[in-house]
Amino acid sequence: MNILVVEDNRDIAENIADYMEPRGHNLDFAADGKHGLQLALDHDFDVIVLDVMLPRMDGMTVCQHLREAHRATPVLMLTARDQLEDKLAGFQSGADDYLVKPFSVKELEARVNALVKRSSHFGDGPVLKVSDLEFNQQTLRASRGGVPLELNPTQRKMLELLMKSSPAVVKRDRLEELIWGDLPPDNDVLRTHIYSLRNVIDKPFDEKLLHTVHGVGYRLGGG
């Protein structure tokens, strides 16, 4: 696996290298946001491990620039902050998952493996449609009422499952397994992903399609 680690703390970067490289992973490193962004744009990585607090350009800005450049490389953010608002900001910038410092490098490897597996198994097939919402599984592009929607990889994967299941309810644990496999972080994080997805597919439009079924999960459809 080819991994880009953007981390300015030398001890953390060395710990990641000491654990990951003997296990067969190829790592590139950047110690500031601008260098990390340039590497991410110039090369193809399987996953990017991205610290939030970086010199020259913070991690959220790096992630935003990647998504604006239509780079769908999975991004795992490293943060010292565990507040809901911080998680929302990270996911809205385009991150797919996060780890709070201090973290276990073993868990880091498990999470990047899950991100890469999820990305590589993104299905192909026909265009999915729910009301005026469309998602092309081959081009990975979504639109609503003809308006293109900007989705990060996690949002696309969630939308695909919700659209395939529509109008049935998708249970919370199924969505958590889709995103994190056997390592879900905590109950708030799925809610932040749903919130960010709703902001993209529903907030600018009159009809709301993404509905919460309290105590069960979520469904996509009118009414």
Order of alpha helices (4+ residues) and beta strands (2+ residues): beta-alpha-beta-alpha-beta-alpha-beta-alpha-beta-alpha-beta-beta-beta-beta-alpha-beta-alpha-alpha-beta-beta
